[in-house]
Structure formats: structure tokens, C-alpha cells
Amino acid sequence: MNVLVDTSVWSLALRRPKAEGSAETGELIELIREGRVTMIGAIRQEVLSGIRVAEQYRKLRDRLRAFSDVHLDESDHEEAATCFNRCRAKGLQGSNTGFLMCAVSLRRDLAILTTDKDFTGFARVLGFELHDPR
């Protein structure tokens, strides 16, 4: 199964100096080696946002270009709204990007690798698979 990697994991692996020993960073490296990493444009945008030094931005942008985006359509966004509504009805709140990830996971049969604990509740309500580091 391919894995949709959340911004939290990309940020940990690519932008934080103490990431080398984390389970999620190690898992990301293995998933890359196996060719199982997927991305959506909203995650790409989040990872690249806030980088002040142009050269650092270009280097990171170029690294991320190795991963093509899952192409989304209107049904993905409609499903994201449904995910939002279902979770909200259970008292769970999240970001639009988070619910878009949930929708893409459900519609494309992708697991999600994240450090964001909110996804545990989302998975319980929505029924998608979280990918745990091995």
C-alpha cells in the first residue's frame, strides 16, 4: 500500500536538525526507497511555506519534485467536506488540509504517515488506515 506522508513528517525530516533519530524519519526514508510515498499539492505548499532563504527554498522544492502529486478532482474536495462534517459531528476538529488528506486516503486506498495525533480520532471515525513506523 502506498503512503500519503503528512506535512508533520516532511517537516521533521527535512527542516529540523534533530530529526535523524525519529521513527517517522526512518520510516519516510524506507518508504522513499520502496517507492511508496505519495503527496498532494496542499502538503507540498505547507512544507515549502515559511522558508525565508531563497536558496533553501529552491533546494527543498527541488527535492520534493521527486514526488509527483496525486491529482485531485472535485470529488476529493467534496469527500473532504464530508469527512469534516462526520468528524465535527463526533466533536473532532481539524484543518482543511487534514480532511483533504483523509478524503484522498479513503478514495485512493492510501495509508497516512503522520505525527499529528488528531489523525487517530479521524481514522477511528472515518475508517482510513494510519501507517505506523516499522
N, C-alpha and C positions, 0 to 999 in steps of 0.2 A: 504494500500500500504506500502511495506517495504521501508526503507530509507537507502541510502548509505551516511555514515557520513564522511565528509571530514577531512583531517588532521588538518585544522584550528580549527575545533570544538573539536576534540580529544585533541589537544594541549592545548586549552583553558581550557578544563575540567580537564585534568589530570596533567598538568605540570605547570600551572600558579596559583599562590596563590590567585589572586583577581577574580577568575572565578565564585565563588559561586553565585553571583547575576545576572549573564548574562542570557539572554533569551535562548541563544543557549545551555548553560549548563543545564538549567532546562528542555529544550526540549529533550536533549540527555538522561537525567535521565528517563523521561516519556517514550521515545521510547524503552529504555532498559527494563523498567517494562512491556511494552506491547509486548516485543519480536520481535520488528520490525527493529532492527539495522542490517545492513549488512556492510561488509568490503571487500576490495580487498587487496592483498598482498602488492601492492605498497604503500598503505596508512599505513599499518602495519609497513612497513620498514621506512617510513618517520617519523612516530610517535616515533619509537624506536631509530632512528638515533640521535647521538649527546649527548646521556646520558653518562656522564663521570664516574659516580659512579656505579660500578658493581651491588651492591645490589639494587639501584634504578631501574636499567635496568631490573633486574630479576623480581622485584615486578610488574613493568609496563607490561613486557612481559607476566607474568602470568595472570594479569588482562585481557589483550587483548585476551588471549587464550579462553576466554569465548565466543568469537565471531569468528565463522568459516568464512573463506574466500569464496567468490563467486569464483567458479572455472572458469578460463578463458581459451579460446582457441584461435587459430589463427584468427578466425573471429572477436573476440573482438579487437584485435590489428589492424586488417585491418580497422574496423569501426572507431577506434580511429584516424587512419591516415586520413580517410575520414572527420571526424569531424574537425581535424586540418586544412585540406585543405579548407573546406567550411568556417570556421571562418576566416582563413587567407585571403580568397578572399573578405571578408567583412571588412578587416582591423583589425581583432581581433587576438591577440596573447595570448598564454598560454603555460603551461607546458605539457610535455608528460603525466604525471600522471593526470593532469586535463582533458585532452582529453580522456584518458582511462576511467576516471570516467564518462564522457559524454557518451561514447560508451556503457559502462555497463548499465548505466541508461536507455538508449534507447532500448538496446537489451533485458533487463531483466525487464522492466517496474518498475524501482525504482526511487523514488524522491531523490534529493540530498539536504542534510543539510550542509550548509557552511557559513562561514563569509566572504569568498572571493567574492568581488563584480564583479570580472571578469565573474563569472558564470551567472550573469544576462544577459550579452551580449551573452554568449554561448547558453543559454536557448532560447533566442529570435531567434537566427539563426537556432538552431538545433531542438528545439521543445520538449525538455525533461522538466520534472516538478521539480521546486525547492520546497523544504519543508520549510515553514516558521514556526517559533516557535509559539505555540498557546498562 
